[in-house]
C-alpha cells in the first residue's frame, strides 16, 4: 500500500541539456524487492496513447516536477511540445492512458519547478522561473484551475526570484526558493501566503541566510531543507523543523546534513526524514541520509557516484533519484565508478532502500542520460519519475515514467537472454607538429554521449561526435574515451600515449654594441650557477670578470669577441655578435 507524499514539489537549479518533452508514459518494472514491498513489472508497457518526442531547443532539464493527482498526472518543466501538440512547460496527462489533456493549457512562459494540489483538487499551484501565465504577467508563483486551466489573476504574490517548492493545507501556502521578496515585502527563501489571496502572512517571517530547495508539511509540522545554515539566529544543518503558524525553529531537533539538500521526504508514519543531497565524496557528500524525527539521530546514509536529487518515501521503500550510476556498499570507499570495483553497485539514476536500515533493494530500472532524475512523487497511480532521461530499460522513455503498483504480480517471466557483448571500440591519438593532440574513436551503437578523460581526470563530455582536440602541456599524456552500452561501462584507451617534449633551452647570448666615439661594450646573459667569465679578443685572453658586461674599448670592425665559461667541467664559448 502506498501513501501519498505531502503535496510538495521537486524542482532544482538548472543544468544545460538540449531536449524536448516527448512523453511516452509506460508501466516500468523491476525484480521483486525487499519482503513486504510492492512490486512492479519488468518491462515497459506503453499506454494506448503514445506521444512522440520533438527536437526543441531547451536550456534545462525537460521535466523538473511531477505530481500524481489521481486521475491525472501533472508534469512541469521546461519544454515546448508534448508529442505533436504545442504545450509549454506544464501539462496534464491521463493517468490511465497517458493521453495529453489538450483542453487544459495554461500556456506558461518559463520553467515550472514546483507543483502542489489543493486538498479539494480544485487548484494547482505552480512555482518556478516563469514570467507569464496565459498571457498574464504573473511571475514565479500562480494558481490555476484544474478544470479549465485558467489562471487566478487575483492571486499574484510575485516573488522576485525562483520558487522551488510549495506545500499547502488548503488555507495557506508555504513556499521555498531563492527569492528575497514576496507579495511586495522583504522575505527571503521561506515564506507563507494565503492560499486564496496570495497575501503574505505577517506573523510568519523567518530570517533565512541562504536558499531553500524543498519543504513538506506533515502532521502539523513543517520541514524545510536547502543550503541555509541559520534561521532566526539558530544554527541548523541545512534542514530544519518549523512551526507552521509562528515559524519558530524547533531547537530540540537539529540534525546536520553537512551539505546542500535538494529534496526531502517524510516516512508516512512521520518517524523518519530522508534527505537527498550533494557534496564531495571526500567529505561525506552525495549522500541520501535518514534521520530520526524525534531525536535527530542519523539512522543511515547511502552514498552515490552523483548527487542525490530527489527522494520519496512509502511504508515499504525509500526511492532516490540521482545523476549517478553507482551506489557504494561501503560509505568509506573506494569510490571508483567501475563494474570492477567490488564496492560499486550499479543503479542507473534510480534506487530503492529499506526505510529503517537503508538496505539496498533489488529494484533497479535503468535510466540513461547525464543529469538523470530530478523529480519523484508517489500517489494512487504509483511512482512517478521525471528528468532528462530519454530511455528506461533501454527503450524510448522521454523524460517521464510511471512505475505502477502491482498488487497481484503474475509469476515471474523466464529470465531474459544475456545482453550482447559490448562492441569493440578503438581510439587513436595523433599529435601535430604544433603539439595539438587529435583523438578519434569508433562509435558505440545507440550511444549519444562520450566522456573523454586525460591522465585519469575528466576532460570533456561530448554529444554524438567521434573526434576531439586538446593542446596539452609538455609531458606524457594518456587519453581514454568512456561510454555506456546497456549496463556495461566501456572505457577505451586512445593509443599511442602521447609525449610532448619541452622546447629546447635557449643558449647563452652575447651582444656587441658600439657607443659614439667608437667605444665597444660587450653584454651577455648569465649561465645558471656561473660566477666567472673569460673575455677573449681575436682568440686571446683580455679579461676575467664576474660581471655580465665588459668595456672592450676601441675595436676594429673585424675584431672578434668571445665569452668563455666553465661550469661543472663543461666549457661554453659564446660569440658576441
ABEGO torsion letter per residue (X at the ends): XBBBBBBBBBBBBBBBBBBBBBBBBBBBBBBBBBBGBBBBBABBBBBABBBBBBBBBBABBABABBBBAGABBBBBEBBABBEABBBBGBBBBBAAAGBBBAABBAGBBEBBABBBBBAAGABBBBBEABABBGGBBBBGBBBBBAAAGBBBAABBAGBABBBABBBBAGABBBBBEABABBGGBBBBGBBBBBAAAGBBBAABBBBBABBBABBBBBGGBBBBBEABABBGGBBBBGBBBBBAAAGBBBAABBBBAGBBBABBBBBAAGABBBBBBBEBAAAGBGBBBBBBAAAGBBABBBBBABBBABBBBBAABBBBBBABABBBABAAOBABBBAABAABBBBBGBBBBBAAAGBBBABBBBBBEAAEBABBBBBAAEBBBBEABABBGGBBBBGBBBBBBBABBBBBBBBBBBBBBBBBBBBBBBBBAAGBBBBBBBBBBGBABBBBBBGGBBABBBBBBABBBBBBBBEBBBBBBBBBBEABBBBBBBOBBBBBBBBBBBBBBBBBBBBBGGBBBBBBBBBBGBABBBBBBGGBBABBBABABBBAEBBBAABBBBBBBBBGGBBBBBBBX
